[in-house]
Structures are given as structure tokens and as C-alpha cells.
Amino acid sequence: QVQLVESGGGLVQAGGSLRLSCAASGRTFSGYRLGWFRQSPGKEREFVAVISIGGATTLYADSVKDRFTISRDNAKNTVLLQMNSLKPEDSAVYYCAASTAWTTRADNYPYWGQGSQVTVSS
């Protein structure tokens, strides 16, 4: 089991920045790929970003590329999502997730955090 807890969400104006943090406990954190997903009311949960076990490889959704940065610190069991140039359409509940697979599919992630609300005002 891997337990994940997100923090750092909130309300920000368009063009602003927020940093989400996800702290992990339980099984060896460094053995998992870590992803961020988001979900808005009435929409399916969508992939945002994923990072490899060592942190050298990342993949982003087109909608956030060049604005968001995912990183991880295996010594501290944390994964971060730095979000810059935020837009109202980025408003959603953001979830971190862990998987042994390199994947952008939410159903391939067995471990999830509780979610953190991000609201971007226009």
C-alpha cells in the first residue's frame, strides 16, 4: 500500500502560480511512477503529468505543457506540481497517484490521494 496526501491547492487569479505537493508513505516510494490528474465537475478525470521512478523522464498533457512542471524527491517521499500561467480552465480537483506502470491512464493507477482543489479566477 502507498498512502498519498496532497496539499497546496487554493484560489489564484489567472496568470498566477500555485505549487501542489504530494507526500507519500507506506511501500517504497521510489518504486513507483507518479502522476497528477485533475477532474472538473461533470468531466472525466484527465491526465496532467507523470514522472519516472528516477525523475529523469516526464510527460505532460498538451494543455499544460510549458506551464506545469512535475518533479519528485525520493529522499523526502514527495512529488510536486509547479503550475504557472494558470488559466480558469485549469480549475479542478487535482489528484496525485502512484503506479508501477508508465501510463497516462487513470485506471492503471491503483493508489490515489484525496485531492486538492485549485480554483483560478478570471
N, C-alpha and C positions, 0 to 999 in steps of 0.2 A: 504494500500500500504506500501511496505517496499522498501526503496532505498538502494542499496548496491554499494560500491565503493572499488575496490581492489587497493593495492599498494604493492611495494616491489619486483616486478619481476626484471629480468635483465639477464646479462651474467655471467656465472660462469664456472670454469673448473671442469671436472669430479672429484668427491671426495669432492667437496666443499659443502657449505651450503648457503641457502637462507631462508628468512622468509617472507611469504606473510601475509598481513594484509587486513582485510575487515571491513570497517566502515559502520554501518547501521544507517538509520534514518527513521522516519515515525512511523508506528504502533509499538506497544510494542515488542521490540526486543526479550525480554526474553520469549515470547510465541511461538517461532519458533525453530525447529531443523535447524541446519546449516550444509551445506555440501560444499565440494570442489570437483570440477570436472575439467577435462582437455581435451583439444582437439588439436590434431596434424593435419596438412594438409592432407586431403584425408581420415581421420579417423573419426569415430563417437565420440561424446562426451562421455567420460568414467568417472565413479565414482572413486574418490580418497579417501575421508574420510567423515564421518558425526559425529556430536556431539549432544548429547541430550540437552534438554532445560536447565537442571541444570548443565550440563557439566560433569556429573559423568560417562556417558556411551559414548564410542566411537566405531567406526567400520572403518576398513581400507580395501582397496583393497589389495590383496595378493602381488601385485607388489611393494607396498610402505610400507608394514608392517615392523616395526622395524627400518625404516629410517625416516618416516614422523610422526609428532605429531600435532594433531589438538587440539586447546584449545579455550576457549571463556571467555570474561569478560563482564558479563551482565551490570555491572555498567557503563562501558565505551562503550557499544554497539559495541564491536569488536569481531571478530573471527580471529584466527591466524592459519597459517600452517607453522610449522617449518620443513624444508626439509634438511636432512643431507645425506651425502654419495651419492650425486647426480650423476646420470648416463646420458649419452647422450640421452637415450630413455625416460628420464623424460622431455625432451624439448617439450613444448606445451604452448598454452594459457590456463591459469588457471582461473577458474571462481568460485566465491562463490555464494551460492544460499540458499534460505530460504524456508522452508516448514512446514506446521503444522503436516505432517506425518513423521513417522520414516521409511525412504526409501532410497534405493540406486539408484532408477530410476530417470533419469533426467527429464522425462516428468511429474513427481509428484512434481516438484519444480516450483511454479509459479513466484518466484522472483529471478532475476539474476543480478549480477554485469556486468560490461562491459568487464572484462577480463584483465589479466596481463600476458605479455609474459615472459616465462622462457626459456632460452637457455643454454644448458650445452655442452661445447666443450670437445672433447676428447683429 
